[in-house]
Amino acid sequence: MSSFKPEQRRVTHRGREFHFVSYEGQQANPARHQAAMDPMWFLMNAGKRWPVIPHQPGQERDELDRLLAQWLEDHVFA
C-alpha cells in the first residue's frame, strides 16, 4: 500500500482562485504507451487536470505558492 498523502492548495492570483492537487507518481506502462511520471502538482479545472510542477513533500507553503503563481503567470496569463 502506498504511503503517499495527496495535498491540496488554493492559490489566489490576479483576483482568481486556482485549485491545485498533488498526485502520486506512476511507473511506466509500455502496454498502454504511458511514460513514468514523478509525483506532481496538478491544476484542477472543469473536471480536468494539468501537470504543473514536481511535488516535493515538506516544501514550505510560501515557496510552493510562489512557484504555483509563477507557473500561472507563465502558462495561464502569458
N, C-alpha and C positions, 0 to 999 in steps of 0.2 A: 504494500500500500504506500502511496506517495505521501511525503510529509509537506508538500508544497501547500501554502495557505494563500489563496488569492487575496489581493488587496484592491481597494478602490480609492480613487482620488477624484474630487470635483474641483476643477480649476476655473476661476472666472478670469477671462481675458478679453479685453476690448468690450466689456459690458455683456459678454455672453458666457454662459456656463457650459463647460465641456466635461464629459464623464469619461474617465479612464479606468480600465480594469487590467490587472496583471494576470497573465496566463502562464501555466507551466510549459516548459519546453517539451518538444516531441522528438522522438527518434525518427530517423529516415525510414520511409516505407517505399522501397523500389517498386513493389507490385502496384502501388497507386500513384507512382511518379511524384512522391512527396519528399522534399528535402528535409533534413533535420532542422529543427528550429530551437533556439535558445529561449529561456524564459523572457517574455516581452510584456511591455505595457501596450495596450491597445486602446484606441479611441473608439468609443461606442456611440453610434448614432443611427437612428431609424432601423434598429434591428440588425445592423451590420457592424463589423469591427475592422479597424485598420491598424496594422502594426506601427508602433511609434518609436520606442527606444527600448534597449535591453533593460530587464528588471534586475535590480541589484538589491537583495534583501538587506535591511538595515540602513538603507540610504536616508540621509537627512531629508525631512519633508520640504524645507525651504529650497534645498538644491534640486529635489525632484520637481517641485512646482516650477522652478526656473527653467529646467530642461524641457518640461512639457509645454510651457509657454513659448519657449524658443522654437520648438517643433511646430506649434500652431502658427507662429509668425512665418516660418519657412515654407510650410505646406498648405495652410488654410488661407492665410491672408497675403500670400506672395502675389 
